[in-house]
Every structure is written in structure tokens, then in C-alpha cells.
Amino acid sequence: MNNVSQADRKSQELVCLLLGFLVFFVSLILSGFYTQADQANYHSAYSILSGMGWEAGQLAYQSRISGAEGVHYLVSLVGSTLEIDKDLLMSVCNGILAAYSMRLFLVWGADIRIAAAIVATNFYVLVLYFAAERLKFGFLFLVLALLSTGKPVRMFVFSFMSIWSHFSMFPIWLGVWLSGFLAKVEKGELHRSTWLKFALPAGLIAVGLVFKSNYLLWKLNTYIATREAFSFTSLVPVLILLGFSCFYAKRLIGPVLSFLPVMIGIVILGGSRLNMLGYFIFLYYGLRANAGLNVGVLATLAYLAYKSFGLVSNIIVHGHGFP
């Protein structure tokens, strides 16, 4: 977006805003149908939090939702106490996520039609809007952090909030850290300030992970116990995305380091939970190649739009996305 005129930038911002409003209205309508599965637990937790203190509310929240990620709980506690309708509140959050995600894709160089199609029709994005309610906030703060490049304090705060929102965001941030560190090495820019810039966030996040180690181990054991036995085929989707990313980046090591934590996570936890992360890493590289008007982006966009049709149909017919 740095290469466009001020008028074009204003036009792009207007489109982002309008698309955010569109996603808000569609979310509000579809949320009325999504009443089963995980949403039943989310609604139950939300309904009992009104007026509760932090600790009492947390116990009540965790009795309905098997997670201790803080941002979704905080949003639920505040929204319930203010007596805001849950579907309305989450639809507002969906609109914000849509608007800022499109803005990020444009910053990465995407054609405005491609950016809009991803935000409005992509299966993984729709999962964030409806089913993956806690993960939604992890991605929202991820987007805000990536839009804060050049503002290290703001970027670190949003990065911390992203991981605090959902710990499965950690592989993306580890990949960003590894590829960013490599870029500085290749440019010969490892000065004292650069070391501090990379070491301080890594140290603080490591302390946070140690502080939450009991919960993380419990969560890890839960995922491992419920996943299917590992087979190489579970790595195929992310390996295809990695191949496209290397081709569009015209380099090997940077994309490999970006994808490596996600691939390790797939080996441990299975692909269904982490392929989404790999897809968003791929967008970083794919949208920079011919503004996203390339085989990799267009093919995945068509396939994931087809999957979105099934998701929306399931929501309307079955009351949730994954019968």
C-alpha cells in the first residue's frame, strides 16, 4: 500500500470498512443458526458470567469450556456483565477481524478482489468467524501485530495478546521469529539492538510458557489423546503450501523456517488443527506474487470457497458446521 496514491489508499480503506460491515451482518444472521456443538458451550458460559468477579467467573467459564486462554474469557466476562447479546458481540469482532485482515492482505500486495474473496469466502476464515471462537482472537491480534511492523512496542503487545488468546498461535510466532532472525543474519544486521529486539520477546514468551506449563501439558496431552495416528499424508497439505511458498519467494530457507514449527506441530498433534496456520503462512508469500493472481492462491481460494459452501449449509441445516 506504500506504492499507491493517497486517493487509492482511502478507497482501499473504505472497501475494508464496507467488507467489515458485510461480514458483521452475515455473521449476525448465521450466528442465529449456529446453536449446537461448541457454540452451545460458549453460549452457556457467556450466560452465567454476568456480574461475576474474575476468579469466580473463571471457574464457571472453565466448567463449560475446556480452555484457559484469557482473551476470550475477558471478552465474555465484560460482554455478559454489560448484557450485550453474545451473537451481536461476536459478530462485531468478526467484522473487525475481516476489515483488518483485508487491510493486511492489501499491505502484503494482494489484489483487492483476491483480498476480499479470502475474507468473505475462505473456509478457514469462516471457521474463525463461527466455530473457532477463541482462536478468532488469536488471529485478530496476529493481524494487528503484523500491521504494526516498525512499531516494536505495539507489535510486541499484540503478539503477546495473540498467544494469550490461544496457545496454538505459538507455532506461527516461532516461525515469524526464526525467519525474521534469519533475514537479519543474511543482511548482516545483528547489532546489539537487534539482539535485544529478538531476545527480549523470546525470553518473555518463554517465561510465560513456563508459567502456564501445567495447563499447556494438560492441553497437549488432551490433543495427543484425541488425534488420529500420525501418517505422512497428514503433512501433504502443508508441504504443498510450503512448495508454493518457496516458489513464490524464490528462496528456500526463509519459508522452511516459517513452516517448520507448524510441521512439527502436525507431527505431534495432527493436521486438522494446524493446516489453517500453514495456509496463512502461505498467504504471506503467495499474495506477494503477482498480487495473488497466481495458480497457488487461486486454486486454494477456489477449493476453500467450495468447502465454505458445505460449512454454511451445515450451519443452517444441522445447527453447527461439522456434523
Secondary structure, 3 states (H helix, E strand, C coil): CCCCCHHHHHHHHHHHHHHHHHHHHHHHHHHCCCCCCHHHHHHHHHHHCCCCCHHHHHHHHHHHCCCCCHHHHHHHHHHHHCCCCHHHHHHHHHHHHHHHHHHHHHHCCCCHHHHHHHHHHCHHHHHHHHCCHHHHHHHHHHHHHHCCCCCHHHHHHHHHHHHHHCHHHHHHHHHHHHHHHHHHHHHCCCCHHHHHHHHHHHHHHHHHHHHCHHHHHHHHHHHHHHCCCCCHHHHHHHHHHHHHHHHHHCCCHHHHHHHHHHHHHHHHHCCCCCHHHHHHHHHHHHCCCHHHCCHHHHHHHHHHHHHHHHHHHHHHHHCCCCC
